[in-house]
Amino acid sequence: MSFFIRYIRNDLEGVYTAELLRGCLSMLAAVIFNELAAPDPSNAYILIVGLYGLRSLYGSTLFRRLGNILLSLLLLTGTLAVSLYFGQEKLYLPQLVFCITLCSGTVWALRRAPGFSGTIMFMSVFSVVNFGMGLIDHGHEILLTELFKSAFLGSAAVFLAVLLVPAVKIHWCAVINLCFYHDLREYARTMTELGELNTFSEIDGKAKNRLLMLQSSLFNITSYVNDPLRKNRYLRLLNSLVLITYWPHGTGSSEDHKKRIIGIRKGLFEKLFGVLSARNPDTVRVLLQELDNFKNEISCLPRDPFCGGEMTSETAAAVREIAALLKEKLGHD
Amino acid sequence: MTEKTALSAGKFSGKSRDTLLIRQMLSMGLSMLTAEIVSMLYPVDQSFWIALTTFCVCLYISTPLTALRRTAHRILGSIYGVILAGIACLVFPETAGLLTFLVLFAGLTLWSRAFMSLYWLFVAFMTASVIMLLALLMRHTSLTPDYLITERVAFTFLGAAISLIISSLVMPATERLDMLRTYRHYLTMFYLEYRICIFRLTDPGRNDPGINPRDIFRSTRTYQEKLPVWRYALFFNIFIYRSFVRFLHRIHKMRLMNRVLLTSISSLTPEDLPDPETRQLLSQNRTETKKALLSLIRLNRDAASGHLAKLSEINTLLEKRLLGQKGVSATIMLTLRELENDLSHLAGGAVQMYLTYKNGNRD
């Protein structure tokens, strides 16, 4: 589960997942075409061109994306033909010039023309590989006409994959909320495990790294939530939780104040961890009630001379948001 | 910074980016030239793997150390990939088996791209995919799959070494400068946010933007992404590396404390707003904080300590006034004290000492 969450955390836009689906479909189609085609040494080019389905899609409309892919496939097929010819004819110098131009062009395109970089990168890679293939094709078994036929079949596999998965990115929909609650639970767990903190410096580097990673991840996940109401709720909750985590109670304050701040922090995160870990809807309801009681308890505490009640109000805000979110979730269930 | 200097700074950074791009292209061109010549001279059929490795290592590098890191990942990934593909080729040598593993490894190559920091994982699956493809390509030749996977690791070493040597000759080593720049950048960012908070108290009429925690997290992530390359630049000196990590934690916390300050300030009622004398002290606090930070930026620890001592005196005076008022003002005072402590830690921290030792005092 956490491996899956880690994967989504790294691909919140869904770009890599869209590429993964498209690439697999393209390769699968290429493999099928390869098996159906009459045996020929050039059949491998069906697979080589089919590999092109692994690249990213560019263009605002499907028509443009198909146009870009078509142009790229033409350039790739041309590169394959040229480098094969250079290899078969042992034309080292032209290959050097051709390969260096393409490779340097890739570096340039990565900075200046990212939309074209995938095309030129594939061209560079296959100019190197195909020249090597040409060099070992001593009997000139691979004919250019056959290469073009295979490239056509490979291109068909790529087009098929693009038509089946035309999206540049995939939205994770409800899965993104799952990630949010997972990371929130982990955050609450880490804070609970840390226990009563007098100063933030007490925490070891590993735990600090973990907290930082989870905070970044939570804010990052929130930016990919489409529903504005839910997004605002998430943001308000996170803002409050971050403030509660770092709220100062150090130099110059009384022991009572320190105790109160530490108590509120500890109590909130323990209860938050409990409610987020609960699986049974009835248990969630009971724990939500406990969380609400906790909010009321801290609101009724006598006034702290070292605090204007900001910590209490931030805690109340966090409890309100999480309660609203979980009640909504329970309603959906 | 005036508009003119800002513009010229922009032009300068644009120019330096151009120079970097030219160097990257030169590094790629020279590396590929060397790799192609070596692979042409190498008396083995599959020697194009040398040029292919060189190309992959040379992509996305900006300094010799980024090349070194990619080289390490590349070699490690290639070894894993060869082992993976080797097992697949030897256990399932039939065409159907090769095709199945080709699709599987190609899919895993794409999947591994989501784990950006694990470049070796991507290389492992990519190597395995290419080996499967080559095994299929060579079905009609006398070459056997086990032949295809032999020498692959040696070629990877050779190709990576070429790009590493060329990039160390062509690319500028900028990590140390980058460490200093980053250190200065984060101190400046902290001050700019701190200034917003103090101005809210001393000059409530000013129209400053707020502090967005998302920006703080984004900025922290940029720092985190630099750390793996710095690990190489620090020659794996664990103590200094951990100090850089600790600096990140502290500055991140300090910036979030500014958010705490701002939250407390926003809940002040008009009657709670500081009186003119307190405002004067808050202005002095801001000025001394600025001076202390400037001294840290200039790597002058003694001057920073002097300003921090003055800041402590000002905070003691502020404490008498703000803690006397209790309520929200007390939280503000506690935060100011906490930030003062953090600044003292920064002044005496290992990062400051390391940067001073490496770059010298800039005063």
Boltz contact constraints between the chains, C-beta under 6 A:
constraints:
  - contact:
      token1: [A, 7]
      token2: [B, 114]
      max_distance: 6.0
  - contact:
      token1: [A, 10]
      token2: [B, 114]
      max_distance: 6.0
  - contact:
      token1: [A, 10]
      token2: [B, 115]
      max_distance: 6.0
  - contact:
      token1: [A, 11]
      token2: [B, 114]
      max_distance: 6.0
  - contact:
      token1: [A, 16]
      token2: [B, 113]
      max_distance: 6.0
  - contact:
      token1: [A, 16]
      token2: [B, 114]
      max_distance: 6.0
  - contact:
      token1: [A, 19]
      token2: [B, 110]
      max_distance: 6.0
  - contact:
      token1: [A, 20]
      token2: [B, 110]
      max_distance: 6.0
  - contact:
      token1: [A, 20]
      token2: [B, 111]
      max_distance: 6.0
  - contact:
      token1: [A, 23]
      token2: [B, 110]
      max_distance: 6.0
  - contact:
      token1: [A, 24]
      token2: [B, 107]
      max_distance: 6.0
  - contact:
      token1: [A, 27]
      token2: [B, 103]
      max_distance: 6.0
  - contact:
      token1: [A, 27]
      token2: [B, 106]
      max_distance: 6.0
  - contact:
      token1: [A, 28]
      token2: [B, 103]
      max_distance: 6.0
  - contact:
      token1: [A, 31]
      token2: [B, 99]
      max_distance: 6.0
  - contact:
      token1: [A, 31]
      token2: [B, 103]
      max_distance: 6.0
  - contact:
      token1: [A, 41]
      token2: [B, 140]
      max_distance: 6.0
  - contact:
      token1: [A, 44]
      token2: [B, 136]
      max_distance: 6.0
  - contact:
      token1: [A, 44]
      token2: [B, 137]
      max_distance: 6.0
  - contact:
      token1: [A, 47]
      token2: [B, 133]
      max_distance: 6.0
  - contact:
      token1: [A, 54]
      token2: [B, 110]
      max_distance: 6.0
  - contact:
      token1: [A, 92]
      token2: [B, 40]
      max_distance: 6.0
  - contact:
      token1: [A, 96]
      token2: [B, 36]
      max_distance: 6.0
  - contact:
      token1: [A, 99]
      token2: [B, 32]
      max_distance: 6.0
  - contact:
      token1: [A, 100]
      token2: [B, 29]
      max_distance: 6.0
  - contact:
      token1: [A, 100]
      token2: [B, 32]
      max_distance: 6.0
  - contact:
      token1: [A, 100]
      token2: [B, 33]
      max_distance: 6.0
  - contact:
      token1: [A, 103]
      token2: [B, 28]
      max_distance: 6.0
  - contact:
      token1: [A, 103]
      token2: [B, 32]
      max_distance: 6.0
  - contact:
      token1: [A, 103]
      token2: [B, 55]
      max_distance: 6.0
  - contact:
      token1: [A, 104]
      token2: [B, 25]
      max_distance: 6.0
  - contact:
      token1: [A, 104]
      token2: [B, 28]
      max_distance: 6.0
  - contact:
      token1: [A, 104]
      token2: [B, 29]
      max_distance: 6.0
  - contact:
      token1: [A, 107]
      token2: [B, 24]
      max_distance: 6.0
  - contact:
      token1: [A, 107]
      token2: [B, 25]
      max_distance: 6.0
  - contact:
      token1: [A, 107]
      token2: [B, 28]
      max_distance: 6.0
  - contact:
      token1: [A, 108]
      token2: [B, 25]
      max_distance: 6.0
  - contact:
      token1: [A, 111]
      token2: [B, 21]
      max_distance: 6.0
  - contact:
      token1: [A, 128]
      token2: [B, 48]
      max_distance: 6.0
  - contact:
      token1: [A, 128]
      token2: [B, 51]
      max_distance: 6.0
  - contact:
      token1: [A, 128]
      token2: [B, 52]
      max_distance: 6.0
  - contact:
      token1: [A, 129]
      token2: [B, 48]
      max_distance: 6.0
  - contact:
      token1: [A, 132]
      token2: [B, 48]
      max_distance: 6.0
  - contact:
      token1: [A, 136]
      token2: [B, 45]
      max_distance: 6.0
  - contact:
      token1: [A, 200]
      token2: [B, 253]
      max_distance: 6.0
  - contact:
      token1: [A, 208]
      token2: [B, 249]
      max_distance: 6.0
  - contact:
      token1: [A, 216]
      token2: [B, 217]
      max_distance: 6.0
  - contact:
      token1: [A, 216]
      token2: [B, 221]
      max_distance: 6.0
  - contact:
      token1: [A, 219]
      token2: [B, 214]
      max_distance: 6.0
  - contact:
      token1: [A, 219]
      token2: [B, 217]
      max_distance: 6.0
  - contact:
      token1: [A, 243]
      token2: [B, 260]
      max_distance: 6.0
  - contact:
      token1: [A, 243]
      token2: [B, 263]
      max_distance: 6.0
  - contact:
      token1: [A, 246]
      token2: [B, 253]
      max_distance: 6.0
  - contact:
      token1: [A, 246]
      token2: [B, 256]
      max_distance: 6.0
  - contact:
      token1: [A, 248]
      token2: [B, 334]
      max_distance: 6.0
  - contact:
      token1: [A, 248]
      token2: [B, 335]
      max_distance: 6.0
  - contact:
      token1: [A, 248]
      token2: [B, 338]
      max_distance: 6.0
  - contact:
      token1: [A, 250]
      token2: [B, 338]
      max_distance: 6.0
  - contact:
      token1: [A, 251]
      token2: [B, 337]
      max_distance: 6.0
  - contact:
      token1: [A, 252]
      token2: [B, 319]
      max_distance: 6.0
  - contact:
      token1: [A, 252]
      token2: [B, 337]
      max_distance: 6.0
  - contact:
      token1: [A, 253]
      token2: [B, 334]
      max_distance: 6.0
  - contact:
      token1: [A, 305]
      token2: [B, 326]
      max_distance: 6.0
  - contact:
      token1: [A, 306]
      token2: [B, 330]
      max_distance: 6.0
  - contact:
      token1: [A, 307]
      token2: [B, 331]
      max_distance: 6.0
  - contact:
      token1: [A, 308]
      token2: [B, 327]
      max_distance: 6.0
  - contact:
      token1: [A, 308]
      token2: [B, 328]
      max_distance: 6.0
  - contact:
      token1: [A, 310]
      token2: [B, 264]
      max_distance: 6.0
  - contact:
      token1: [A, 310]
      token2: [B, 267]
      max_distance: 6.0
  - contact:
      token1: [A, 310]
      token2: [B, 331]
      max_distance: 6.0
